[in-house]
Amino acid sequence: MEEVRQDNARQAALDYHEFPKPGKLEIRATKPLANGRDLSRAYSPGVAEACLEIKADPSTASRYTSRGNLVAVVTNGTAVLGLGNIGALASKPVMEGKAVLFKKFANIDCFDIELNEADPEKLADIVCALEPTFGAINLEDIKAPDCFIVEQRCRERMNIPVFHDDQHGTAIVVGAAATNAMIIAGKTFDQIKIVSTGGGAAGIACLEMLVKLGVRRENIWLCDLEGLVYKGRTAQMTPQKEAFAQGTSPATLGDVIDGADLFLGLSGPGVLTQDMVARMAPNPIIFALANPNPEIQPDLARAVAPGALIATGRSDFPNQVNNVLCFPFIFRGALDVGATTINDEMKIACIEGIAALARATTSAEAAAAYSGEKLSFGPEYLIPKPFDPRLMGVVATAVARAAMETGVATRPLADLEAYKANLDGSVFKSAMLMRPVFEAARHAERKIVFAEGEDERVLRTANAMLEETTDLPILIGRPEVVEARCERAGLPIRPGRDFHLVNPENDPRYRDYWGTYADLMARRGVTPDIARAIMRTNTTAIAAVMVHRGEADSMICGTFGQYLWHLGYVRQVLARGGLQPVAALSLMILEDGPLFIADTHVHAEPTPEQIMQTVLGAARHVKRFGLTPKIALCTQSQFGNMENEKAQRMRAALDLLDAREPDFAYEGEMNIDAALDQGLRDRLLSGARFDGPANVLVFASADAASGVRNILKMKAGGLEVGPILMGMGNKAHIVTPSITARGLLNVSAIAGTPVAHYG
């Protein structure tokens, strides 16, 4: 059975690399090339202008070419992963994979370059000759000691960052894990004893980095296949090993392990025994990083040292030391300031950023990517997970700052906070568009009640609100459930201390709540007994009553259940004094910009008056995001060429809008393609009311609006903000079950904006 499983896994990996097209990379143009004008600019004669600018000022290459965001991953295939010297050609899948990671995690473009050159001096010559093409060089999988020679020669001769990830990437992540392990173990770098196995490039780099972090060189004992590295040893010695030589006589790992605080393994399986672990210092730190099998299995180490802090190189154990936590982001920061090198200060800034992120509250996105794992700082969470989207903003900004402070940045940034915001915006696609909404929300302290307070997404949202806004979350849920789920999710917040909690099973306001609801619903079929039952079981109704009574400013519900069911209770309690649900508006953030869709939920077949109100409400909301509304009324009919019922309703809505003479652009009725393509629109209708593509599509039926919304979300990678319930004075918003914690935070910011900001 195990053999079959391994065969299946092998075939799946091969299929991944082969289909639907071979390899993992392709080249895409970033500029249009659709006509003769584009061609004359992309190539001759227009390209000469860019060439002449660069000849006059070489620094402009980062303005007119992709060089400033282009990294080369270079190898000769002499030390590939756990495969050894497999040659340049066989290493190509690994290098392509490295390029994919650069793009995925830091949006850095990358070429993989595999070279048939074993001589380190000649290899360095080739790499140096690549400098005009690339903004930085990532050396990869070159055997020791050749890698030291290649990197040294390239760093001496090149004026761009050169970074051997096998050395320094590993060292940085080990440094971050060790930094946090010191905190948990209550130890300091200057006092610990380290025993290390593996004298290769990664092992030596890790030890050098630990020395920079404060470890005393005389407290480091390095072993390799020949045993202890000692003064006077001649077998398998290099200058790099010699720097860590201890003593003058041969010894084994077992001879020097006594009292060790930290074991650092970058060697092979089974090197560290249980007997050795038992002889280490109490609560030892064990970094068994050999792949695929560590120097000791974590369960064996814990059997003799239950308090051990353990990291491995494997993803199926906690605390995976993975270079992807480092290299995309250190390159991102270095490229963005035009760094000429990656120095020690930049590496240490990277360590500090990674370590600090593990000590912070875990992001909702990382929690979703690693469902079921407890991601809170502690023995099994020393370093963050690779899919934590905050890594880019935190680490790249720290690296950029260090580059600027040490004088190696040729393009220093004027505003690091704005830079970090831009990086976060590239990861959290909604961040840039939501910025004006969050800014408006920060000027008020609004109380927002969440009907489904036991949902982990809501708990993460409440935690984020307390960290990022001035709004006050109120949650409806059972205290014991909320407490347990906060603990399970690794969230520091607790009910009563950090947020208010309404317990539907036992709240002192219960009598007031059901009495209020009974009064509101008198003569509408709700008896006092029904009111009592609803106020014990229906959290949406409870939230609505709280808003009605002024105990909360706004409510958010809908993380489970059907939209119209929730809307019914919102209408019952809050649709008073001129407030009435008008429409649901969804902001879809797409690769080429934002697009608003309405009405996705409220009116199945809206009347002309309701369509008009939808358009007016959408225009107000678009302005809240700092955008100029261009609203298209969409149907199958194209500017009067059909007489069906939907077209007639749209034309009637258009007449109602015309009578109001609003201060924004709108047009209709038209197909979606005409709304989004000005060229097509101009051919169909002269004198259309706005230029360029529409940014709001209003439909004559909820089926059409919801269908477009879901297609954009599922097939075009659109990120939804909303739905935003218009017409309720910001007192209520109903989300959908697919919403994420980040999506809930966005809706809470919308709910946290005083109604005066709506215009």
ABEGO torsion letter per residue (X at the ends): XAAAAAAAAAAAAAAAAAOABBEABBBBBABBBABAAAAAAABOAAAAAAAAAAAABAAAAAAABAAAABBBBBBAGABBEAAEBAEAAAAAAAAAAAAAAAAAAAGBBBBBBBBBBABAAAAAAAAAAAAAABABBBBBGBBOAAAAAAAAAAAAABABBBBBAAAAAAAAAAAAAAAAAAAAAGBBAAABBBBBBEABAAAAAAAAAAAAAGBBAAABBBBBAAEBBBBGBABGBBAAAAAABBEABBBBAAAAABGBABBBBBBBBGABBAAAAAABBBGBBBBBABOABBABBAAAAAAABAABBBBBABAABBGBBBAAAAAAAAAAAAAAAGBABBBAAAAAAAAAAAAAAAABBBBAAAAAABBGBBBBBEAABABBBAABAAAAAAAAAAAAAAAAAAGABABBBABAAAAAAAAAAAABAAAAAAAAAAAAAAABBBBBBBABAABAAAAAAAAAAAAABABBBBBBEBAAAAAAAAAAAGBABBBGAABBBBBAABBAAAAAAAAAAAAAABGAGBBAAAAAAAAAABAAAAAAAAAAAGABABBBBGABEBAAAAAAAAAAAABBGGBBBABBBBBBBBAAEBBBBOBAAABABBBAAAAAAAAAAAAAAAAAAGBBBBBBBBBABBGGABABAAAAAAAAAAAAAAAAGBABBBBOBBBAAAAABAAAAAAABBGBABBEBBABBBBABAAAAAAAAAAAAAAAGBBBBOBBBBGAGGABBBBBAABBAAAAAAAAAAAABBAAAAX
